[in-house]
Amino acid sequence: MTDRIDIAEIVPTGDPRVFSLSEAKALFPLVRRITQTAYAELEPVRKSLEALLPTDPRIAEVEHQYEAVVKRWVGKMERLGLVVKGLWLVDFDTGDGYLCWKFPELRLAHYHGYSEGFGNRRPLEQVVEEMDPDWSHA
């Protein structure tokens, strides 16, 4: 099955979108698939990097490969309007906080406010039940 993304969903790099819960959930399978592909591409590069001694002349080339994979992933996430917070960690801006996801989680299931970080994220269902935010209805 192919996910369809409308051109309107692609934004200029560095220009995060504001998502409703339904919009974020609709985009999530694509985000997860892109991330899973990048992770799989990076894994052998990471293993090569770990196996090399710091004095090995090949280390610069392997580091360049590593950086290229990560930069491609970051660029794709940013063009989808997501906020990249770390390697394989993205946030969907809701207008009052973030729907937070980290690979390899299977679903979009956490939330944290703007002034909070990954360590303070809460279960999404709990936040929706307690706060009944506008973004959960759209």
N, CA, C and O of each residue as an XYZ file, in Angstrom:
552
protein
N       0.842     -1.175      0.000
C       0.000      0.000      0.000
C       0.890      1.243      0.000
O       1.858      1.316      0.758
N       0.577      2.180     -0.817
C       1.355      3.403     -0.931
C       0.658      4.537     -0.205
O      -0.532      4.779     -0.406
N       1.413      5.236      0.646
C       0.862      6.424      1.304
C       0.866      7.555      0.293
O       1.817      7.706     -0.474
N      -0.182      8.341      0.289
C      -0.275      9.483     -0.612
C      -0.069     10.741      0.213
O      -0.663     10.908      1.278
N       0.768     11.608     -0.289
C       0.986     12.878      0.396
C       0.689     13.987     -0.592
O       1.221     13.994     -1.702
N      -0.145     14.908     -0.203
C      -0.477     16.039     -1.052
C       0.665     17.026     -1.047
O       1.370     17.173     -0.049
N       0.847     17.703     -2.170
C       1.890     18.713     -2.277
C       1.737     19.764     -1.179
O       2.734     20.294     -0.688
N       0.509     20.066     -0.796
C       0.261     21.071      0.246
C       0.870     20.658      1.584
O       1.065     21.503      2.457
N       1.174     19.371      1.756
C       1.735     18.908      3.015
C       3.245     19.064      3.073
O       3.844     18.861      4.129
N       3.870     19.421      1.958
C       5.308     19.627      1.950
C       5.554     21.111      2.174
O       4.993     21.954      1.473
N       6.394     21.426      3.154
C       6.627     22.821      3.531
C       8.095     23.167      3.336
O       8.938     22.272      3.262
N       8.410     24.458      3.251
C       9.820     24.849      3.159
C      10.585     24.375      4.392
O      10.055     24.393      5.503
N      11.822     23.954      4.192
C      12.661     23.499      5.298
C      12.741     24.585      6.367
O      12.927     25.763      6.062
N      12.598     24.168      7.624
C      12.674     25.103      8.737
C      11.366     25.818      9.031
O      11.333     26.734      9.852
N      10.284     25.409      8.366
C       8.978     26.052      8.541
C       7.985     24.999      9.040
O       7.205     24.469      8.248
N       8.003     24.686     10.349
C       7.140     23.625     10.860
C       5.657     23.923     10.645
O       5.223     25.074     10.673
N       4.913     22.874     10.435
C       3.462     22.956     10.306
C       2.834     22.842     11.684
O       3.479     22.416     12.642
N       1.576     23.225     11.770
C       0.777     22.949     12.958
C      -0.184     21.837     12.557
O      -0.921     21.962     11.579
N      -0.167     20.754     13.319
C      -0.929     19.556     13.005
C      -2.103     19.360     13.947
O      -2.008     19.646     15.140
N      -3.198     18.876     13.411
C      -4.241     18.313     14.252
C      -3.817     16.868     14.521
O      -2.924     16.346     13.854
N      -4.447     16.239     15.478
C      -4.124     14.846     15.776
C      -4.396     13.966     14.560
O      -3.596     13.083     14.247
N      -5.508     14.194     13.875
C      -5.833     13.357     12.710
C      -4.831     13.574     11.577
O      -4.484     12.620     10.880
N      -4.357     14.807     11.377
C      -3.346     15.062     10.345
C      -2.033     14.367     10.691
O      -1.394     13.769      9.825
N      -1.637     14.448     11.953
C      -0.395     13.799     12.384
C      -0.493     12.286     12.228
O       0.449     11.644     11.763
N      -1.629     11.718     12.614
C      -1.802     10.267     12.485
C      -1.833      9.826     11.029
O      -1.364      8.736     10.700
N      -2.380     10.661     10.156
C      -2.410     10.320      8.728
C      -1.007     10.342      8.125
O      -0.695      9.526      7.257
N      -0.170     11.256      8.571
C       1.189     11.380      8.057
C       2.153     10.390      8.706
O       3.195     10.070      8.133
N       1.813      9.911      9.885
C       2.724      9.080     10.666
C       3.251      7.847      9.927
O       4.452      7.587     10.015
N       2.437      7.072      9.207
C       3.003      5.897      8.527
C       4.137      6.252      7.556
O       5.110      5.507      7.437
N       4.013      7.373      6.875
C       5.071      7.816      5.975
C       6.316      8.206      6.767
O       7.430      7.844      6.389
N       6.136      8.935      7.852
C       7.256      9.349      8.710
C       7.976      8.117      9.244
O       9.205      8.063      9.246
N       7.217      7.138      9.692
C       7.823      5.921     10.240
C       8.571      5.144      9.165
O       9.669      4.644      9.408
N       7.984      5.042      7.983
C       8.619      4.299      6.899
C       9.915      4.991      6.445
O      10.927      4.322      6.237
N       9.893      6.300      6.294
C      11.108      7.036      5.914
C      12.192      6.840      6.975
O      13.360      6.632      6.647
N      11.802      6.908      8.232
C      12.756      6.762      9.332
C      13.306      5.343      9.390
O      14.506      5.151      9.587
N      12.450      4.360      9.224
C      12.898      2.962      9.248
C      13.891      2.689      8.115
O      14.876      1.975      8.303
N      13.626      3.254      6.952
C      14.530      3.087      5.814
C      15.883      3.745      6.098
O      16.930      3.154      5.835
N      15.860      4.958      6.630
C      17.103      5.654      6.950
C      17.873      4.919      8.042
O      19.098      4.818      7.977
N      17.168      4.411      9.036
C      17.807      3.643     10.109
C      18.517      2.420      9.537
O      19.661      2.132      9.888
N      17.823      1.705      8.652
C      18.405      0.510      8.036
C      19.612      0.876      7.171
O      20.583      0.121      7.115
N      19.559      2.001      6.512
C      20.679      2.467      5.697
C      21.868      2.865      6.575
O      23.019      2.644      6.200
N      21.593      3.440      7.723
C      22.650      3.926      8.603
C      23.311      2.808      9.407
O      24.485      2.919      9.757
N      22.594      1.755      9.699
C      23.104      0.715     10.594
C      24.444      0.120     10.135
O      25.357      0.038     10.957
N      24.614     -0.295      8.885
C      25.924     -0.822      8.494
C      27.028      0.243      8.520
O      28.191     -0.067      8.780
N      26.659      1.484      8.252
C      27.635      2.576      8.322
C      28.072      2.766      9.770
O      29.256      2.943     10.056
N      27.103      2.728     10.676
C      27.412      2.875     12.111
C      28.336      1.750     12.577
O      29.293      1.989     13.314
N      28.044      0.525     12.143
C      28.882     -0.625     12.539
C      30.294     -0.486     11.975
O      31.270     -0.815     12.651
N      30.404     -0.003     10.750
C      31.733      0.221     10.157
C      32.499      1.263     10.950
O      33.690      1.104     11.218
N      31.809      2.324     11.321
C      32.438      3.399     12.074
C      32.947      2.892     13.427
O      34.045      3.244     13.857
N      32.145      2.072     14.084
C      32.551      1.520     15.383
C      33.747      0.585     15.249
O      34.557      0.486     16.171
N      33.870     -0.102     14.111
C      34.940     -1.076     13.918
C      36.275     -0.430     13.557
O      37.326     -1.053     13.703
N      36.238      0.810     13.089
C      37.475      1.470     12.673
C      38.201      2.101     13.854
O      37.580      2.619     14.782
N      39.512      2.047     13.801
C      40.321      2.739     14.797
C      40.327      4.228     14.463
O      40.219      4.587     13.291
N      40.450      5.089     15.446
C      40.453      6.532     15.186
C      41.541      6.977     14.206
O      41.414      8.030     13.580
N      42.591      6.198     14.069
C      43.691      6.554     13.165
C      43.515      5.986     11.758
O      44.333      6.259     10.880
N      42.472      5.210     11.534
C      42.242      4.605     10.219
C      41.933      5.703      9.198
O      41.067      6.542      9.447
N      42.616      5.711      8.066
C      42.384      6.758      7.068
C      40.985      6.708      6.439
O      40.540      7.693      5.849
N      40.305      5.592      6.558
C      38.951      5.469      5.991
C      37.884      6.117      6.863
O      36.737      6.256      6.436
N      38.243      6.512      8.067
C      37.235      7.019      9.007
C      36.527      8.271      8.478
O      35.323      8.421      8.689
N      37.226      9.153      7.812
C      36.603     10.380      7.289
C      35.534     10.040      6.255
O      34.475     10.668      6.239
N      35.789      9.066      5.402
C      34.809      8.665      4.383
C      33.568      8.049      5.029
O      32.443      8.340      4.623
N      33.776      7.205      6.026
C      32.644      6.567      6.707
C      31.844      7.609      7.498
O      30.616      7.541      7.541
N      32.520      8.552      8.112
C      31.821      9.632      8.822
C      30.995     10.460      7.844
O      29.883     10.879      8.166
N      31.527     10.692      6.665
C      30.798     11.437      5.636
C      29.531     10.663      5.219
O      28.471     11.264      5.039
N      29.638      9.356      5.070
C      28.474      8.526      4.724
C      27.417      8.614      5.826
O      26.226      8.751      5.546
N      27.863      8.535      7.071
C      26.966      8.610      8.219
C      26.216      9.951      8.205
O      24.992     10.003      8.326
N      26.984     11.017      8.055
C      26.408     12.353      8.048
C      25.423     12.534      6.886
O      24.391     13.186      7.045
N      25.731     11.973      5.748
C      24.861     12.108      4.571
C      23.506     11.434      4.811
O      22.468     11.989      4.450
N      23.509     10.260      5.407
C      22.250      9.554      5.695
C      21.412     10.365      6.674
O      20.211     10.544      6.471
N      22.046     10.855      7.734
C      21.322     11.618      8.754
C      20.780     12.919      8.163
O      19.633     13.282      8.422
N      21.584     13.617      7.380
C      21.128     14.876      6.778
C      19.952     14.650      5.831
O      19.022     15.457      5.808
N      19.974     13.575      5.056
C      18.841     13.270      4.157
C      17.577     13.041      4.971
O      16.511     13.547      4.622
N      17.692     12.278      6.058
C      16.531     11.998      6.908
C      15.994     13.294      7.519
O      14.789     13.543      7.490
N      16.887     14.114      8.071
C      16.474     15.383      8.676
C      15.760     16.244      7.636
O      14.709     16.817      7.923
N      16.320     16.338      6.441
C      15.705     17.137      5.386
C      14.310     16.666      5.039
O      13.408     17.479      4.841
N      14.127     15.367      4.964
C      12.798     14.820      4.651
C      11.802     15.138      5.764
O      10.662     15.514      5.491
N      12.229     14.989      7.008
C      11.337     15.270      8.132
C      10.952     16.748      8.144
O       9.788     17.087      8.358
N      11.917     17.615      7.917
C      11.638     19.052      7.928
C      10.732     19.448      6.768
O       9.881     20.323      6.927
N      10.898     18.823      5.606
C      10.020     19.141      4.470
C       8.592     18.679      4.715
O       7.657     19.205      4.111
N       8.416     17.707      5.589
C       7.063     17.281      5.971
C       6.479     18.177      7.062
O       5.319     18.016      7.442
N       7.279     19.122      7.568
C       6.793     20.067      8.567
C       7.044     19.643      9.997
O       6.509     20.254     10.922
N       7.849     18.609     10.202
C       8.126     18.130     11.547
C       9.307     18.878     12.151
O      10.116     19.472     11.439
N       9.393     18.836     13.479
C      10.502     19.428     14.207
C      11.410     18.267     14.616
O      10.998     17.391     15.376
N      12.637     18.265     14.114
C      13.596     17.210     14.452
C      14.281     17.596     15.747
O      14.895     18.658     15.848
N      14.168     16.709     16.753
C      14.731     16.992     18.075
C      15.979     16.162     18.365
O      16.699     16.441     19.323
N      16.235     15.162     17.558
C      17.402     14.307     17.753
C      17.371     13.216     16.705
O      16.471     13.176     15.866
N      18.347     12.334     16.752
C      18.396     11.250     15.780
C      17.215     10.318     16.000
O      17.073      9.707     17.059
N      16.376     10.221     14.982
C      15.169      9.391     14.957
C      14.116      9.895     15.940
O      13.251      9.127     16.360
N      14.175     11.149     16.306
C      13.232     11.758     17.252
C      12.613     12.998     16.607
O      13.316     13.953     16.277
N      11.290     12.973     16.432
C      10.595     14.095     15.804
C       9.367     14.488     16.611
O       8.795     13.693     17.357
N       8.984     15.756     16.430
C       7.781     16.289     17.055
C       6.863     16.859     15.985
O       7.312     17.461     15.010
N       5.580     16.655     16.187
C       4.532     17.255     15.372
C       3.972     18.406     16.195
O       3.413     18.172     17.266
N       4.106     19.633     15.729
C       3.640     20.817     16.457
C       2.113     20.876     16.407
O       1.524     20.794     15.329
N       1.472     21.017     17.567
C       0.004     21.083     17.635
C      -0.504     22.504     17.839
O      -1.711     22.741     17.814
N       0.406     23.448     18.041
C       0.001     24.818     18.337
C       0.052     25.120     19.820
O       0.061     26.288     20.207
N       0.086     24.084     20.671
C       0.263     24.308     22.107
C       1.255     23.328     22.726
O       1.441     23.303     23.942
N       1.877     22.541     21.894
C       2.855     21.565     22.344
C       3.150     20.601     21.201
O       2.848     20.878     20.040
N       3.738     19.477     21.549
C       4.183     18.544     20.523
C       3.656     17.129     20.722
O       3.618     16.611     21.838
N       3.252     16.524     19.619
C       3.056     15.087     19.569
C       4.451     14.541     19.297
O       5.069     14.902     18.295
N       4.943     13.699     20.152
C       6.345     13.299     20.164
C       6.493     11.831     19.768
O       5.778     10.968     20.277
N       7.432     11.556     18.849
C       7.680     10.184     18.412
C       9.167      9.929     18.261
O       9.914     10.773     17.766
N       9.582      8.743     18.699
C      10.966      8.300     18.550
C      10.974      6.897     17.989
O      10.329      5.996     18.525
N      11.706      6.718     16.910
C      11.884      5.384     16.336
C      12.608      4.513     17.342
O      13.583      4.967     17.941
N      12.172      3.282     17.553
C      11.277      2.442     16.771
C       9.851      2.306     17.326
O       9.197      1.292     17.083
N       9.367      3.299     18.060
C       7.991      3.207     18.568
C       7.043      2.928     17.412
O       7.235      3.423     16.301
N       6.025      2.136     17.684
C       5.117      1.684     16.637
C       3.986      2.648     16.338
O       3.332      2.548     15.299
N       3.754      3.592     17.259
C       2.659      4.533     17.006
C       2.981      5.883     17.639
O       3.880      6.016     18.470
N       2.220      6.859     17.215
C       2.343      8.211     17.744
C       1.527      8.237     19.036
O       0.298      8.275     18.990
N       2.199      8.217     20.180
C       1.468      7.987     21.419
C       1.897      8.867     22.591
O       1.539      8.586     23.735
N       2.668      9.939     22.318
C       3.143     10.778     23.415
C       3.003     12.263     23.075
O       2.948     12.657     21.910
N       2.948     13.065     24.128
C       2.791     14.511     23.990
C       3.649     15.191     25.052
O       3.827     14.664     26.150
N       4.182     16.373     24.712
C       4.807     17.229     25.721
C       4.630     18.681     25.311
O       4.532     18.996     24.125
N       4.590     19.561     26.302
C       4.430     20.990     26.047
C       5.689     21.591     25.452
O       6.737     20.947     25.401
N       5.577     22.827     25.007
C       6.716     23.519     24.407
C       7.891     23.637     25.365
O       9.041     23.508     24.946
N       7.627     23.877     26.627
C       8.712     24.095     27.586
C       9.231     22.786     28.187
O      10.145     22.797     29.011
N       8.650     21.675     27.777
C       9.066     20.363     28.284
C       9.803     19.631     27.183
O       9.726     20.012     26.015
N      10.505     18.601     27.545
C      11.242     17.830     26.562
C      10.820     16.382     26.557
O       9.828     16.000     27.178
N      11.590     15.585     25.846
C      11.327     14.159     25.690
C      11.132     13.464     27.034
O      10.257     12.610     27.178
N      11.943     13.832     28.004
C      11.878     13.187     29.317
C      10.580     13.450     30.069
O      10.236     12.709     30.991
N       9.858     14.494     29.685
C       8.606     14.838     30.356
C       7.375     14.529     29.516
O       6.275     14.981     29.832
N       7.554     13.777     28.470
C       6.393     13.501     27.626
C       5.414     12.599     28.359
O       5.789     11.807     29.223
N       4.156     12.741     27.989
C       3.077     12.000     28.655
C       2.310     11.186     27.625
O       2.335     11.512     26.438
N       1.634     10.140     28.057
C       0.819      9.369     27.117
C      -0.229     10.260     26.459
O      -0.930     11.009     27.139
N      -0.331     10.177     25.159
C      -1.241     11.006     24.383
C      -2.692     10.827     24.833
O      -3.420     11.809     24.973
N      -3.107      9.610     25.054
C      -4.495      9.363     25.487
C      -4.806     10.091     26.784
O      -5.898     10.636     26.941
N      -3.872     10.107     27.702
C      -4.058     10.792     28.986
C      -4.202     12.296     28.773
O      -5.064     12.921     29.390
N      -3.388     12.878     27.923
C      -3.430     14.312     27.656
C      -4.763     14.691     27.016
O      -5.379     15.684     27.404
N      -5.206     13.908     26.042
C      -6.473     14.187     25.368
C      -7.627     14.084     26.364
O      -8.534     14.916     26.355
N      -7.594     13.070     27.215
C      -8.662     12.890     28.204
C      -8.687     14.024     29.221
O      -9.763     14.510     29.570
N      -7.536     14.448     29.698
C      -7.463     15.482     30.733
C      -7.693     16.894     30.193
O      -8.389     17.694     30.818
N      -7.104     17.200     29.025
C      -7.104     18.572     28.522
C      -8.141     18.830     27.432
O      -8.540     19.975     27.220
N      -8.579     17.783     26.741
C      -9.503     17.904     25.606
C      -9.071     19.040     24.666
O      -9.851     19.957     24.407
N      -7.834     18.982     24.155
C      -7.313     20.075     23.335
C      -8.019     20.169     21.973
O      -8.507     19.169     21.446
N      -8.065     21.383     21.417
C      -8.700     21.602     20.117
C      -8.097     20.728     19.028
O      -8.820     20.204     18.180
N      -6.781     20.568     19.045
C      -6.109     19.800     17.991
C      -6.521     18.322     17.979
O      -6.289     17.625     16.990
N      -7.121     17.847     19.057
C      -7.538     16.432     19.087
C      -8.877     16.225     18.406
O      -9.283     15.082     18.198
N      -9.586     17.309     18.048
C     -10.905     17.204     17.428
C     -10.900     17.465     15.928
O     -11.780     16.993     15.208
N      -9.925     18.204     15.466
C      -9.906     18.628     14.046
C      -9.645     17.470     13.107
O      -9.600     17.660     11.891
